[in-house]
């Protein structure tokens, strides 16, 4: 388990711009080192805000988009093209404006896709796709993602791992179907904590006053069953990117004094 590092920005706009610049640098460095990079995207207002900031960033063309694999941490189990699907929103925010290799954009299955309306089968299918992409150097059933991003919900959920629900307790499978989620839609597909922890770096994004209590709970020693965000960490780095509002309830001992 890596000790969380915190960066607090003045507001959500600055947070999105700084996170986008940080992600560009990380992707470029990974591509220079290994010839390719892999990133797990997150939805929600903070994840989509980062993608929009990346689309507007002058340095975005430093990325070799054709050598980038994109995965998702979770997805709303809805029909292809539904405006509430994370992949649909990501395409609008960024993906449709950059020259990605379609074969390297690994969207989670839709409810009208090859698995039909069976979220558990869709989860198993995505787990198989992850396993096929993992190499011997990854030492496990998922690739060692360069960066895995997660939004933090007001209830401390990450991906579609909600407090106390079965998915957050999963220790074997890498992807699960989620049923009865406390926010709509109730049926989802999500990476599990073991899959999340395979990433080299895990970045948790939180902006707004409604995220302040969740950030404080997750960073103050809560258990992962009660606060799933507390169980999300990377192999080499765990980075919390917050705005001042989301950081407002953090204990002063945690608040990074040099944050902009």
ABEGO torsion letter per residue (X at the ends): XBBBBBBBBABAAAAAAAAAAAAAAAAAAAAAAAGBBBBBBBBEAAAAAAAAAAAABAAAAABBAAABBBBBABBBBBBBGBAABAAAAAAAAAAAABBBBAAABBBBBBAABAAEABAAAAAAAAAAAAAAABBAAAGEABBBBABBBBBBBAAGBBEABBBGBAAAABAABABBBBBGBABOBABBBBBBAAAAAABABBBBBBBEAAAAAAAAAAAAGBBAAABAAAABBBAABBBBBBBAAAAAABBAAABBAABX
